[in-house]
Amino acid sequence: MRDPTAFLKEEYDALVRDELDWKLRVLQGPSLPWCEVDGREVLMLCSNNYLGLSNHPRLKEAAIEAVRTHGAGSGSVRPIAGTMDLHVELEKRLARFKRADASLVYQTGFAANAGLIPQLAGKGDLIVSDELNHGSIIDGVRLSHADKAVYRHCDAADLEKVLGEAERRSPAPRRILVITDGVFSMDGDIAPLPDIARLAHEHGAMLYVDDAHGEGVLGDGGRGIAEHFGLARNRVHVEMGTFSKAFGVVGGHVSGSQDLVNFAYNRSRTWLLSGSHPPAVAAACIAAVDVLETEPQHVRTLWEHTHYFKRSMQQLGFDTGKSETPIVPIMVGESGKAKKLSQRLFEERVFALPIIFPMVAKDRARIRTIMNAAMSRSDLDFAISAFERAGKELGII
Ligand code: PMP
């Protein structure tokens, strides 16, 4: 009889053969600008630790203290016995930071999207989504029983067309939910949110923004994309985000009206049925919000680094694509070349991963670099000269 698990090895082998498997690099210590990866001291250019908060002393101390006062785990899911005072405080602090009526914290950003989206739109409803939205949004949409429509990436005119078509449907959708990433993680471009919000408003649609890469980065004090564009709170109905990037810890969240939060925690299955954050996580997240409110220099430095790096790379002849944020892709084109460049950079002690098909189109391979406020100007110069040497060698510049 055939081994029922034979497909595991067959499919894995196929991934290896097509070079589509993940070869994991191992961090032997903290995620700092200079860190040890696979036994080599390298400059980290591919983490989402935008503000360097994952090693901020206030976050570390808060986590240690919470273990002392509250233990290692929460013991339950939030609705049963897993809501601690730290979780409640975090939600209050986050809502204040976001200038929202209320916030709700999920275990991860993925859990927020996968848990909430299918509850916001169901049978008879329509979800309209940017074609390059994050996988967790795509999964959230898949879990919903709503109809789905996709508009071209960041294309407000196409969104208008899709919404117009929806209006002419018979029967018309009961509810329409428009979803977009705020900052797109492959290109570092920003969604045209004012246009999207206007169209959503004109068509009576709900607007959901995944601001995982905008929080801690865009807007006054890093308050995110809605703040960046000065959009009124009632125009973005769901602001979703994560504590795993600029906030330096882990966890997802949504902010908006009290009605949204009341609905979300009573309906999201990921929230209701999965264990809550350990105290150390909640406490470190509170400290991260605190740091964002009291130490505005980190966001400033992040942007100074971003402008300097992008300008220097462009002057050398590199193509930084459509980047408008601290996510700076270095466009290479062909996958093999992007892999070679990443390998050469690693030899030069710069850690930056290639982004290749199927994550991006076959001819749009790139090295994605991500800025970090904890780096110094000389770290950036180190990276720029490594790129210059490797880029010339491979005929990219
Ligand atoms: N949305 C976007 C746009 C993301 O980039 C990510 C993380 N890759 C997530 C959601 C998921 O967030 P988390 O890591 O907190 O699960």
Residues whose N, C-alpha, C, O or C-beta is under 5 A from the ligand:
A	BS01	PMP	T108 G109 F110 H134 S136 D181 V183 S185 D210 A212 T242 S244 G251 G252
